[in-house]
Amino acid sequence: MRRTTIALLAALEATVAVLVGVGLALVPLMLLWAVHFGLAAPVDAFFRAAADAWLIGHGVDVVVHLDAATAAVVGVAGADAPFTIGIALLGFALLTFLFGLRIGRRATATGTPIVGAVSAVLVTGLLGAALAVLAAAPVAQPVIWQAAVLPGVVMGGGVLAGVMVAFGRSGWATDAATSAVRDRLDSLPFVAWAGIRSAIRIGVGSAVGVVGVAAAILAVRIVIDHPTIIGLYQALGAGVDGGIAITLIELALMPNLIVWAASWMLGPGFALGAGTIVSPSVTLIGPVPGLPILGALPAEGAPLGVLWLALPVLLGFGGAVLVGRGKRERDHEPWWATLSVGAGAGVVAGLVMGGLAWGSGGAVGPGNLVEVGPDALLVGGVTAASVGVGAIAGAFAARARSREGVDDEEPPREPLWADPAADEHASSDDVQTAEIEGLSRGSRGR
């Protein structure tokens, strides 16, 4: 397939990804325009709101200027001054990432992943900048340079993940760029390259395990507290159309909530405003945004909440044991190499969880609402330390077990009887040895 065709296909898929994301935000807004406002409100305001929602979902800051009347209705201190909405609705970013994952895998299958990756990233960035320009209004103004960069970064992350998945399944591509990367990696010592791969697998696997358990905990909390959540829906009185819009906002925030649950599990917790904290040890919150899903927040700290810290340790230990099991070619590597694998796994897990914590937080309004979400540095540090301890122990345990398996293997035994005529191609030394052994055995028999 020609490179031009590959670039065009990747650009088309990137365009579809942007349109689908904006469309998901536009549908409930158009429902509000038709049902709640009776088609009387200016429709362009809803298109701009959909574009703003998609941009916010990719981490783009939107500066809001409310007039005096609207600020009084909001009833939050500082609403009459310009403020920034900086929290990312990660549901939109996740959608773009998944499209990028698909683009990366398809481009790798053609043998030229770099062409597809560059095309998808450039198109996403250009469309993000165009949406920021079209959505600019006196009430809400997106930061244009962020709109040109951040959506493309999200798409690039997905494409890179797709390329790596494809490389792992079908091998490296044959174009010049990927061949140069492969040659550079092949030039590394075996211990270094094998250690890097193991550390990445253990670290990423541990972070995914933490996020998976956090998602399960959040689901349980929603089931347990569903009467409170339903009561908050009824208290809002938003109607069917407004309820649908609020639910879609909550779905877009669901990845954020899962990361917050993971931060809660790890100990640092998260904030819902300046001076607030929700953690296993203490829960101190004030007025929170009026989203019914927040009714699942714990009312107080969890008893024995520190025991949750055992989870990343166990995940790091189990991951290191699974990755290191059966790798006998590394049994004789120096001890510091095994230690580096465990420590590197902790660093990788810390970077993943710290990045997710950083992306899940931000400002949601004026006043105290400028600080919402977990502390990324604290979450990353706790994750790196806990996973690193478990991974180091698991790596040495796997190494010791592998060595024991080698020692337990019995060496191959020589046959009791040797027939010098059995092998016509045997060397002269072998034949002489067989004859001597035969004579000695014969003499014993006599």
C-alpha positions in Angstrom: 0.0 0.0 0.0 1.4 3.4 -0.9 2.4 5.9 1.8 0.0 8.5 0.5 -2.9 6.1 0.9 -1.8 5.1 4.4 -1.6 8.8 5.4 -5.0 9.6 4.0 -6.6 6.6 5.7 -5.0 7.6 9.0 -6.2 11.2 8.6 -9.7 10.0 7.8 -9.8 7.8 11.0 -8.5 10.7 13.1 -11.2 13.0 11.6 -13.9 10.3 12.5 -12.5 10.2 16.0 -12.9 13.9 16.5 -16.4 14.0 15.0 -17.5 11.1 17.1 -16.2 12.8 20.3 -17.8 16.1 19.5 -21.0 14.3 18.4 -21.3 12.6 21.8 -21.2 15.9 23.5 -23.5 17.5 20.9 -26.4 15.0 21.1 -27.5 15.7 24.7 -27.0 19.5 24.1 -29.3 19.4 21.1 -31.8 17.5 23.1 -31.8 20.3 25.6 -32.1 22.8 22.9 -35.1 21.1 21.4 -37.0 20.0 24.6 -36.0 22.3 27.3 -35.5 25.5 25.3 -38.2 24.8 22.7 -35.8 25.6 19.8 -35.8 29.2 20.9 -32.2 29.6 22.1 -29.4 30.3 19.6 -28.3 26.9 18.3 -24.7 28.1 17.8 -24.2 28.3 21.5 -24.8 24.6 21.8 -22.3 23.8 19.1 -19.7 25.9 20.9 -20.5 24.1 24.2 -20.0 20.7 22.5 -16.6 21.8 21.1 -15.6 23.2 24.5 -16.6 19.9 26.2 -14.5 17.9 23.7 -11.5 20.3 24.2 -11.9 20.1 28.0 -11.9 16.4 27.7 -8.4 16.5 26.3 -7.0 18.8 29.0 -7.5 22.1 27.2 -8.1 25.0 29.6 -11.2 27.1 28.9 -11.3 30.6 30.5 -14.9 31.5 31.5 -16.2 35.0 31.9 -19.6 35.2 33.6 -21.8 38.3 33.7 -23.0 39.6 37.1 -26.4 38.0 36.9 -25.2 34.6 36.0 -22.4 34.8 38.6 -25.1 35.6 41.3 -27.1 32.5 40.2 -24.0 30.3 40.5 -23.6 31.4 44.0 -19.9 30.5 44.3 -17.3 33.0 45.6 -15.2 34.4 42.8 -17.7 33.5 40.0 -17.9 37.2 39.0 -14.2 37.2 38.0 -12.7 35.2 35.1 -11.8 31.7 36.1 -10.5 28.6 34.3 -12.0 25.2 33.8 -9.0 22.9 33.6 -10.2 19.4 34.6 -10.1 16.9 31.8 -13.2 14.8 31.1 -11.1 11.7 30.5 -14.0 9.9 28.8 -13.3 12.0 25.6 -9.6 11.4 25.9 -10.1 7.7 26.3 -12.2 7.6 23.1 -9.5 9.4 21.2 -6.8 7.1 22.7 -8.8 4.0 21.5 -9.1 5.4 18.0 -5.3 6.0 18.1 -4.7 2.5 19.2 -6.6 1.2 16.2 -4.8 3.6 13.8 -1.5 2.4 15.2 -2.2 -1.2 14.7 -3.6 -0.8 11.2 -0.7 1.4 10.1 1.8 -1.1 11.5 0.1 -3.9 9.5 0.9 -2.0 6.3 4.6 -1.8 7.2 4.9 2.0 7.6 3.6 3.0 11.0 5.4 6.3 11.1 3.4 7.7 8.2 0.1 6.8 9.7 1.1 8.1 13.2 2.3 11.5 11.9 -0.8 11.9 9.8 -3.2 11.1 12.6 -1.5 13.3 15.1 -1.3 16.3 12.7 -4.9 16.0 11.7 -6.1 15.7 15.3 -4.1 18.8 16.3 -5.3 20.8 13.4 -8.9 19.9 14.1 -8.5 20.7 17.8 -7.1 24.2 16.9 -10.0 24.7 14.4 -12.6 23.8 17.1 -10.9 26.2 19.6 -11.1 29.1 17.1 -14.7 28.3 16.2 -15.8 27.8 19.8 -14.3 31.1 21.1 -16.9 33.4 22.6 -16.9 36.1 25.2 -18.3 33.7 27.7 -15.8 30.8 27.2 -12.5 31.0 25.4 -10.4 27.9 24.9 -6.6 28.2 25.0 -5.8 27.8 21.3 -2.2 26.5 21.6 -3.3 23.8 24.0 -6.1 22.8 21.6 -3.5 22.4 18.9 -1.2 20.3 21.0 -3.0 18.3 23.7 -5.6 16.4 21.5 -2.7 15.4 19.2 -0.7 14.2 22.2 -3.6 12.0 23.3 -3.9 10.6 19.8 -0.2 10.1 19.6 -0.2 8.1 22.8 -2.8 5.8 21.4 -1.0 5.4 18.1 2.2 4.6 19.9 0.5 2.0 22.1 -1.1 0.4 19.0 2.3 0.3 17.2 3.9 -1.4 20.2 1.1 -3.9 20.5 1.4 -4.8 16.8 5.2 -5.1 17.2 4.8 -7.5 20.1 2.4 -9.7 18.1 3.8 -9.7 14.6 7.3 -8.3 14.8 8.9 -5.0 13.8 7.9 -3.2 10.6 10.4 -2.9 7.8 10.4 0.8 7.1 13.6 2.9 7.7 12.5 4.6 10.9 11.4 1.4 12.8 14.4 -0.5 11.4 16.7 2.2 12.9 15.0 1.9 16.3 15.3 -1.9 16.1 18.9 -1.8 15.3 19.6 0.6 18.2 17.8 -1.6 20.6 19.5 -4.7 19.3 22.9 -3.0 20.0 22.0 -2.9 23.7 23.5 -5.7 25.9 21.1 -8.6 26.4 20.8 -8.0 30.2 19.9 -4.3 29.7 17.3 -4.9 27.0 15.7 -7.9 28.8 15.6 -5.9 32.0 14.0 -2.9 30.4 11.3 -5.1 28.9 10.6 -6.9 32.1 10.5 -3.7 34.1 8.0 -2.2 31.7 5.8 -5.3 31.7 5.8 -5.5 35.5 5.2 -1.8 36.1 2.5 -1.4 33.6 0.8 -4.6 34.7 0.8 -3.5 38.3 -0.6 0.0 37.4 -3.4 -1.7 35.4 -4.1 -4.0 38.3 -4.5 -1.0 40.7 -6.8 0.7 38.3 -8.9 -2.4 37.8 -9.4 -2.9 41.5 -10.3 0.7 41.9 -12.9 0.4 39.2 -14.4 -2.6 41.0 -14.5 -0.6 44.3 -16.2 2.3 42.6 -18.8 0.0 41.0 -19.5 -1.5 44.5 -19.9 2.0 46.0 -22.3 3.0 43.3 -24.4 -0.1 43.9 -24.4 0.4 47.6 -25.2 4.2 47.5 -27.6 4.1 44.6 -30.5 5.4 46.8 -28.5 8.5 47.6 -27.6 9.0 44.0 -31.2 8.7 42.8 -32.2 11.1 45.6 -29.7 13.7 44.3 -31.1 13.3 40.8 -34.6 14.0 42.1 -33.4 17.0 44.1 -31.8 18.6 41.0 -35.2 18.5 39.2 -33.4 18.7 35.8 -36.1 16.7 34.0 -35.6 13.9 31.5 -33.5 15.9 29.1 -31.4 17.5 31.8 -30.9 14.1 33.5 -29.6 12.6 30.3 -27.1 15.5 29.9 -26.0 15.1 33.5 -25.6 11.3 33.1 -23.4 11.8 30.0 -21.2 14.2 31.9 -20.8 11.7 34.6 -19.9 9.0 32.1 -17.3 11.3 30.7 -16.0 11.8 34.2 -16.0 8.0 35.0 -12.3 7.5 34.1 -11.5 10.4 36.5 -13.5 8.9 39.3 -11.7 5.5 38.8 -8.3 7.2 39.1 -9.5 9.1 42.2 -10.6 5.7 43.6 -7.1 4.4 42.9 -5.6 7.4 44.6 -7.8 6.7 47.6 -6.7 3.1 47.7 -3.0 4.1 47.6 -3.4 6.4 50.6 -3.0 10.0 49.3 -6.6 10.3 48.4 -8.0 13.3 46.4 -9.5 16.7 47.0 -12.8 18.2 46.0 -11.8 21.7 46.6 -9.2 23.7 48.5 -8.8 22.4 52.1 -10.7 19.2 51.5 -9.5 15.6 51.5 -11.0 12.2 50.8 -8.7 9.3 51.9 -8.8 6.0 53.8 -7.6 7.7 57.0 -9.7 10.9 56.9 -12.5 12.4 55.0 -13.0 16.2 55.1 -15.2 17.8 52.5 -17.3 20.9 52.1 -19.7 21.9 49.3 -19.1 19.7 46.3 -20.2 20.1 42.6 -23.8 19.1 42.1 -23.2 15.8 40.4 -25.4 12.9 41.7 -22.5 10.4 41.2 -20.6 12.1 44.0 -23.2 10.6 46.4 -21.0 7.5 46.3 -18.3 9.4 48.3 -17.4 7.7 51.6 -18.8 9.7 54.5 -15.7 9.0 56.7 -12.4 7.3 56.5 -12.3 3.5 56.1 -11.2 1.4 59.0 -7.8 -0.3 58.5 -7.5 1.7 55.3 -3.7 1.4 55.4 -4.1 -2.3 54.4 -4.9 -1.2 50.9 -1.2 -0.4 50.5 -0.6 -4.1 50.5 -2.3 -4.3 47.1 0.4 -2.6 44.9 3.0 -4.6 46.8 1.3 -7.8 46.0 0.8 -6.8 42.4 4.4 -5.9 42.0 5.5 -9.2 43.6 3.1 -11.3 41.5 4.0 -9.5 38.3 7.8 -10.0 38.9 7.3 -13.7 39.6 5.2 -14.2 36.5 7.5 -12.3 34.2 10.7 -13.9 35.7 9.4 -17.4 35.8 11.2 -19.7 33.4 13.8 -17.1 32.2 16.8 -19.3 32.9 18.9 -17.4 30.4 19.0 -14.7 33.1 19.9 -17.0 36.0 23.6 -15.9 35.9 23.0 -12.2 35.6 24.5 -10.0 38.4 22.4 -9.3 41.5 22.3 -5.6 40.7 20.6 -6.4 37.4 17.7 -8.2 39.2 17.5 -5.4 41.7 17.3 -2.9 38.8 14.4 -4.8 37.2 12.4 -4.5 40.4 13.2 -0.9 41.0 12.6 0.0 37.4 9.2 -1.6 37.6 8.3 0.6 40.5 9.4 3.7 38.6 7.3 2.7 35.6 4.2 2.0 37.8 4.8 5.4 39.5 5.0 7.2 36.2 1.8 5.6 35.0 -0.2 6.3 38.1 1.3 9.8 38.6 0.4 10.7 35.0 -3.1 9.4 35.4 -3.5 11.3 38.6 -2.2 14.5 37.0 -4.5 14.1 34.0 -7.6 13.4 36.2 -7.5 16.6 38.3 -7.8 20.3 37.7 -10.0 23.3 38.3 -13.7 22.9 37.9 -14.8 26.4 38.8 -13.9 29.5 40.8 -13.0 29.9 44.4 -12.2 26.6 46.3 -13.0 24.6 43.2 -9.7 25.4 41.6 -8.2 22.3 43.4 -9.9 19.1 42.5 -8.3 15.7 42.2 -5.3 13.8 43.6 -1.8 15.0 44.2 0.1 13.5 41.2 3.6 13.6 42.8 2.3 11.9 46.0 0.4 9.3 44.1 3.3 8.5 41.8 5.8 8.4 44.7 3.6 6.0 46.8 3.0 3.8 43.8 6.7 3.6 42.9 7.7 2.8 46.4 5.1 0.1 47.1 5.3 -1.6 43.6 9.1 -1.4 43.7 9.3 -3.2 47.0 7.1 -6.0 45.8 8.7 -6.2 42.4 12.2 -6.4 43.9 11.2 -9.2 46.2 9.3 -11.0 43.4 12.3 -10.7 41.0 14.7 -12.3 43.5 12.1 -14.9 44.4 11.7 -15.9 40.7 15.5 -16.0 40.2 16.0 -18.2 43.3 13.2 -20.6 42.2 14.6 -20.8 38.7 18.1 -21.6 40.0 16.6 -24.3 42.3 14.9 -25.9 39.3 18.2 -25.9 37.4 20.1 -27.5 40.3 17.3 -30.1 40.8 17.7 -31.4 37.2 19.8 -34.5 37.0 22.5 -34.6 34.4 22.0 -37.2 31.6 23.3 -40.6 32.5 25.6 -42.7 30.3 24.2 -46.1 29.2 25.4 -49.0 31.2 26.3 -51.0 28.1 28.1 -49.7 25.1 28.1 -51.5 21.7 31.1 -50.4 19.6 29.4 -51.7 16.4 26.2 -49.7 17.0 27.5 -46.5 15.4 29.6 -46.8 12.4 30.5 -43.1 12.4 31.8 -43.1 16.0 35.3 -41.6 16.5 38.3 -43.8 17.3 38.4 -42.5 20.9 34.8 -43.5 21.5 35.4 -47.0 20.1 38.5 -47.5 22.3 36.6 -46.4 25.3 33.8 -48.8 24.6 36.2 -51.7 24.1 37.9 -50.9 27.4 34.6 -50.7 29.2 33.5 -54.0 27.6 36.7 -55.7 28.7 36.5 -54.4 32.2 32.9 -55.6 32.5 33.8 -58.9 30.9 36.7 -59.4 33.4 34.3 -58.7 36.2 31.9 -61.3 34.9 34.7 -63.9 34.8 
